[in-house]
């Protein structure tokens, strides 16, 4: 659509004026549903995300920075995970049950968004001021989304989703974009996101904000208000995955900032009063995970339902157990000519997606992500980072998190690592460069 083309051109113009600031803001802007904001909807579709990813990669290549980053790749802390993942994606794509020309767009988007962009961010965004700009950009994007989400909750309408559904084909939306409707008598809001599950972004940004405030001076103002607003919108999202995982991710806040305990307690009391009419209904979201009758009532999957999906995913993985059936093979199996549609619909866990599409090698590559986080980013030695990692793992195990970008989680962890190093460098009187 012309509006998305104009928005893309605005990014290009801004990048011409200030590449670094524009790139950093784009990393935050990618939280919203860019993959369905298409410049060209007719096959092969061209989304804003793919278009702008290609543009930024081209600019970095043109300036010689990409070559520099690749030559320094051995310094990248997640290189083992990236290498094994690329091997897995390559083999599953070569021997895929899907025609290569029908998956090339997805493969390119995955390589750019989940891997190359993360490498660029690691080497390009280095200073305390740049990390600060990234946090501010995330807060701006989320606050605008929160305002729109409150409007959606009150009016029960979402013009943004109406535009997307009115232009994107059902084949492109299948299994990736959902009509949320209501749950427990309350609307599940989307705002500018692909899924209510994407409100987990608020939990991640809250934690970056509070870690920054802990280690870097001067701190951000009004961080407590932002945290409570994020949690309120997480409640409005009305998602079990988001609620449970966000509680885990944000749990370190309960033990931090003791000097502000009175302010926090006051804000929590106000939030509780506002949300008290919904507390019992939202509590049912958590209990329904283990209760099949409650799950049926709120139209969600119970543990038994997820186990059936895992059994179906395992059976499909056995068609090509080592390298999987190929990228986008889930869409192939969910087509009308197969009986798998209602067994694996939604593939409500990252493990199911890996089993079907990339097999054992894909599962191992994903496990190496957490090995690298623990060994290279020292996540195991930092309680906050470790809990954030557990919260993410919980969320991605409970749900495939449609619309959520893996690259964003990686960037969050890399930012937290750099913030800690800034603090260490300050205390030891030297100036950190690239970590």
C-alpha positions in Angstrom: 0.0 0.0 0.0 1.0 3.6 -0.6 1.0 4.5 3.1 3.6 1.8 3.9 5.7 2.7 0.9 5.7 6.4 2.1 6.6 5.2 5.6 9.5 3.2 4.2 10.7 6.2 2.2 10.6 8.2 5.4 13.0 5.8 7.0 15.3 5.9 4.0 15.4 9.7 4.1 16.0 9.7 7.8 18.9 7.2 7.4 20.4 9.5 4.7 20.5 12.3 7.3 21.5 10.1 10.4 22.1 6.4 9.7 22.9 5.4 13.3 19.9 7.0 15.0 17.6 5.8 12.2 18.9 2.2 12.4 18.5 2.2 16.2 14.9 3.5 16.0 14.1 1.0 13.3 15.3 -1.8 15.7 12.6 -0.7 18.1 10.0 0.0 15.4 10.3 -3.6 14.2 8.3 -4.7 17.3 5.1 -3.9 15.5 3.6 -6.0 12.7 6.0 -4.9 9.9 5.9 -8.4 8.2 2.3 -7.8 7.3 2.6 -4.1 6.4 3.4 -4.8 2.8 4.5 -2.4 0.1 3.5 -5.1 -2.5 0.8 -7.6 -1.5 0.5 -9.6 -4.7 2.8 -12.7 -4.8 5.7 -12.5 -4.2 4.7 -10.1 -1.4 7.2 -7.5 -0.2 6.8 -6.4 3.4 8.2 -3.3 4.9 10.4 -5.4 7.2 12.1 -7.2 4.3 12.4 -4.0 2.2 14.0 -2.0 5.0 16.2 -4.9 6.2 17.6 -5.2 2.6 18.1 -1.4 2.5 20.0 -1.2 5.8 22.2 -4.2 4.8 22.9 -2.6 1.5 23.9 0.7 3.1 26.3 -1.1 5.6 27.7 -3.1 2.7 28.2 0.1 0.6 30.0 1.8 3.4 32.3 -1.2 3.9 31.0 -1.9 7.4 29.6 -5.3 6.6 32.9 -6.6 5.4 34.5 -5.3 8.6 31.9 -7.0 10.8 32.3 -10.3 9.0 36.0 -10.1 9.4 35.4 -9.6 13.2 32.8 -12.3 13.4 35.0 -14.5 15.6 34.4 -11.8 18.3 30.7 -12.2 18.1 29.5 -14.0 21.3 26.7 -16.0 19.7 28.7 -17.2 16.7 28.3 -20.9 17.5 24.5 -20.7 17.7 24.5 -18.7 14.4 26.7 -21.1 12.5 24.8 -24.2 13.5 21.5 -22.5 12.8 22.6 -21.4 9.3 23.7 -25.0 8.6 20.4 -26.2 9.8 18.4 -23.7 7.7 20.6 -24.4 4.6 20.2 -28.2 4.8 16.5 -28.1 5.5 16.0 -25.7 2.6 18.0 -27.7 0.1 16.1 -30.9 0.9 12.7 -29.3 1.6 9.4 -30.8 0.6 8.5 -27.2 -0.4 9.5 -25.8 -3.8 12.4 -23.4 -3.3 10.8 -20.6 -5.1 7.8 -20.6 -2.7 10.1 -20.3 0.4 12.9 -18.1 -0.8 11.1 -14.9 0.6 10.8 -16.5 4.1 14.4 -17.8 4.0 15.8 -14.3 3.0 13.6 -12.6 5.7 14.8 -15.1 8.3 18.5 -14.7 7.5 18.2 -10.9 7.4 16.0 -10.4 10.5 17.1 -13.1 12.9 20.8 -13.2 12.1 22.4 -10.5 10.0 20.6 -7.6 11.7 21.7 -8.9 15.1 25.4 -9.0 14.0 25.1 -5.4 12.7 23.5 -4.2 15.9 26.3 -5.9 18.0 29.1 -4.2 16.2 27.4 -0.9 15.3 25.7 0.1 18.6 28.4 0.4 21.1 28.2 3.4 23.4 26.1 4.1 26.5 24.3 6.9 24.6 23.4 4.6 21.7 21.9 2.0 24.1 20.0 4.8 25.8 18.6 5.9 22.4 17.5 2.3 21.8 15.7 2.1 25.1 14.0 5.5 24.5 12.9 4.4 21.0 11.4 1.2 22.4 9.5 3.2 25.0 8.1 5.5 22.4 6.9 2.7 20.2 5.4 0.9 23.1 3.7 3.9 24.6 2.1 4.7 21.3 1.0 1.1 21.0 -0.3 1.2 24.6 -2.5 4.2 23.9 -3.9 2.6 20.8 -4.4 -0.7 22.8 -6.4 1.2 25.4 -8.5 2.8 22.6 -9.1 -0.7 21.2 -10.1 -2.1 24.6 -12.6 0.7 25.1 -14.1 0.9 21.6 -13.7 -2.8 20.7 -12.3 -1.8 17.3 -8.9 -1.9 15.7 -8.6 0.0 12.4 -5.0 -1.1 11.9 -6.0 -4.8 11.9 -8.9 -4.1 9.6 -6.4 -2.6 7.1 -4.1 -5.6 7.3 -6.9 -8.1 7.0 -8.4 -6.2 4.1 -5.2 -6.4 2.0 -3.3 -9.5 3.0 -4.3 -12.9 1.5 -5.6 -15.6 3.8 -2.6 -17.8 2.8 -0.2 -15.3 4.1 -2.1 -14.9 7.4 -2.7 -18.6 8.0 -1.2 -19.7 11.3 0.6 -16.3 11.7 -2.1 -13.7 12.3 -5.2 -14.3 14.5 -8.7 -13.0 15.1 -8.4 -12.6 18.8 -12.1 -12.0 19.6 -12.9 -12.2 23.3 -11.7 -14.4 26.2 -13.5 -14.6 29.6 -15.8 -11.9 28.4 -13.0 -9.4 27.8 -11.4 -8.4 24.5 -7.9 -9.6 23.7 -6.2 -6.4 22.4 -3.6 -6.4 19.6 -2.9 -2.7 19.2 -0.2 -2.5 16.4 1.0 -6.1 17.1 0.4 -9.3 15.1 -0.8 -11.1 18.3 -1.7 -10.3 21.9 1.4 -12.4 22.8 3.6 -9.6 21.4 2.8 -7.5 24.5 5.7 -9.5 26.1 7.8 -6.8 24.4 6.7 -4.5 27.3 8.2 -6.9 29.9 11.6 -7.0 28.0 11.7 -3.2 27.6 10.8 -2.7 31.3 13.7 -4.9 32.3 16.2 -3.1 30.1 15.0 0.1 31.5 15.5 -1.0 35.1 18.9 -2.6 34.5 20.0 0.6 32.8 18.8 2.6 35.8 20.6 0.3 38.2 24.0 0.6 36.5 24.0 3.9 34.5 23.6 7.4 35.7 21.5 9.5 35.3 18.6 7.1 35.3 15.4 7.3 33.3 12.6 9.1 35.0 9.1 7.7 35.4 10.4 4.1 34.9 8.0 2.8 37.6 5.0 4.3 35.8 6.2 2.7 32.5 6.5 -0.7 34.2 3.0 -0.5 35.7 1.6 0.7 32.4 3.3 -2.3 30.7 1.8 -4.7 33.2 -1.7 -3.2 32.8 -1.5 -3.7 29.0 -0.2 -7.2 29.5 -3.4 -7.9 31.5 -5.5 -6.3 28.7 -3.8 -8.6 26.2 -5.6 -11.4 28.0 -3.0 -14.0 27.1 -1.9 -16.9 29.3 1.5 -17.0 27.7 2.2 -13.3 28.1 0.9 -13.2 31.6 2.9 -16.1 33.0 6.1 -15.3 31.1 6.0 -11.6 31.9 5.5 -12.3 35.6 8.7 -14.4 35.4 10.6 -11.8 33.4 9.6 -8.9 35.6 10.0 -10.7 38.9 13.5 -9.2 39.7 11.7 -5.9 40.1 10.2 -7.2 43.3 13.7 -7.3 44.9 15.1 -4.1 43.4 15.0 -0.4 44.2 14.2 -0.8 47.9 14.5 3.0 48.3 11.5 3.5 46.1 9.4 0.9 47.8 6.8 3.4 49.0 6.3 4.8 45.5 6.1 1.3 44.1 3.6 0.2 46.7 1.4 3.3 46.0 1.4 2.6 42.3 0.7 -1.1 42.8 -2.3 -0.3 45.0 -3.6 2.1 42.4 -3.1 -0.4 39.6 -4.8 -3.1 41.8 -7.9 -0.9 42.4 -8.2 -0.1 38.6 -7.8 -3.8 37.6 -9.6 -5.5 40.6 -12.8 -6.2 38.6 -10.8 -8.3 36.2 -8.4 -10.0 38.6 -10.4 -13.2 39.1 -11.1 -13.5 35.3 -7.5 -13.1 34.5 -6.5 -15.6 37.2 -8.6 -18.2 35.2 -6.1 -17.6 32.4 -3.4 -19.2 34.4 -5.4 -22.1 35.9 -6.8 -23.0 32.5 -3.3 -24.1 31.3 -3.7 -27.2 33.5 -7.5 -27.5 33.4 -8.9 -28.9 30.1 -12.5 -27.8 31.0 -11.4 -24.2 31.6 -9.3 -24.3 28.4 -12.4 -25.3 26.4 -14.4 -22.5 28.1 -11.9 -19.8 27.0 -11.0 -21.5 23.7 -7.4 -22.2 24.5 -5.2 -25.3 24.5 -4.7 -27.3 27.7 -1.7 -29.3 28.5 -3.5 -32.3 26.9 -4.1 -30.3 23.8 -0.5 -29.3 23.5 0.6 -32.9 24.0 -1.6 -33.9 21.0 0.1 -31.1 19.0 3.5 -32.4 20.0 2.6 -36.0 19.0 1.5 -34.7 15.6 4.7 -32.6 15.3 6.8 -35.7 16.2 5.1 -37.8 13.6 5.8 -35.1 10.9 9.4 -34.8 12.0 9.9 -38.5 11.5 9.4 -37.9 7.8 12.8 -36.2 7.8 14.1 -36.5 11.4 17.6 -35.1 11.0 17.1 -31.9 8.9 13.3 -31.5 9.0 10.9 -31.0 6.2 12.0 -27.4 5.3 11.2 -23.8 6.1 7.4 -23.1 5.7 6.6 -26.9 5.6 4.0 -26.3 8.4 2.0 -24.2 5.9 2.2 -27.1 3.5 0.9 -29.7 6.0 -1.9 -27.4 7.1 -3.3 -27.2 3.6 -6.7 -28.7 2.9 -5.2 -31.8 1.2 -3.9 -33.1 4.5 -5.5 -34.1 7.8 -2.9 -32.3 9.9 -4.6 -28.8 9.9 -6.4 -29.0 13.2 -3.7 -31.1 14.9 -0.8 -28.7 14.4 -2.7 -25.5 13.8 -0.8 -22.6 15.3 2.1 -24.9 16.3 1.8 -23.5 19.8 5.5 -23.9 20.7 8.8 -23.1 19.1 9.8 -26.7 19.7 7.0 -27.9 17.4 8.1 -25.5 14.7 11.7 -26.7 15.0 10.7 -30.4 15.0 8.6 -30.1 11.8 10.7 -27.6 9.8 14.3 -28.2 10.9 14.4 -31.6 12.7 16.9 -32.7 15.3 19.6 -30.4 13.9 17.3 -27.4 14.3 16.5 -28.4 17.9 20.2 -28.7 18.7 20.9 -25.3 17.1 18.3 -23.7 19.3 19.7 -25.3 22.4 23.1 -23.9 21.5 21.5 -20.4 21.8 21.1 -20.9 25.5 24.5 -22.5 25.8 26.1 -19.4 24.2 24.0 -17.1 26.4 25.2 -18.8 29.5 28.9 -19.3 28.5 29.6 -16.2 26.4 27.2 -13.6 27.9 27.7 -15.0 31.4 23.9 -15.2 31.9 24.3 -17.9 34.5 26.3 -15.4 36.7 23.6 -12.7 36.6 20.3 -13.4 38.3 18.4 -10.8 36.3 19.6 -11.9 32.9 19.1 -15.6 33.8 15.5 -14.9 34.9 14.8 -12.9 31.7 16.2 -15.9 29.7 13.9 -18.3 31.6 10.9 -16.1 31.0 11.6 -16.0 27.2 12.1 -19.8 27.1 8.8 -20.2 29.0 7.0 -18.0 26.6 8.4 -19.6 23.4 7.7 -23.1 24.9 4.1 -22.2 25.6 3.6 -20.5 22.3 5.2 -20.0 18.9 4.8 -16.2 19.6 3.6 -15.2 16.1 4.9 -11.8 15.2 7.6 -11.9 17.9 11.1 -11.4 16.6 13.8 -13.7 17.9 16.3 -11.0 17.0 14.7 -8.7 19.5 15.3 -11.1 22.4 18.9 -11.5 21.2 19.3 -7.7 21.1 17.9 -7.3 24.6 20.4 -9.8 26.0 23.3 -8.2 24.1 22.2 -4.8 25.4 22.0 -6.0 29.0 25.5 -7.5 28.6 26.9 -4.2 27.3 25.2 -2.2 30.1 26.8 -4.4 32.7 30.2 -3.9 30.9 29.7 -0.2 30.9 29.3 -0.3 34.6 32.3 -2.5 35.1 34.4 -0.2 32.9 33.3 2.8 34.8 34.2 1.2 38.2 37.6 0.2 36.9 38.4 3.6 35.2 38.6 2.6 31.6 36.5 3.4 28.5 34.8 0.3 27.0 34.5 0.0 23.2 33.0 -3.0 21.5 32.2 -6.0 23.7 
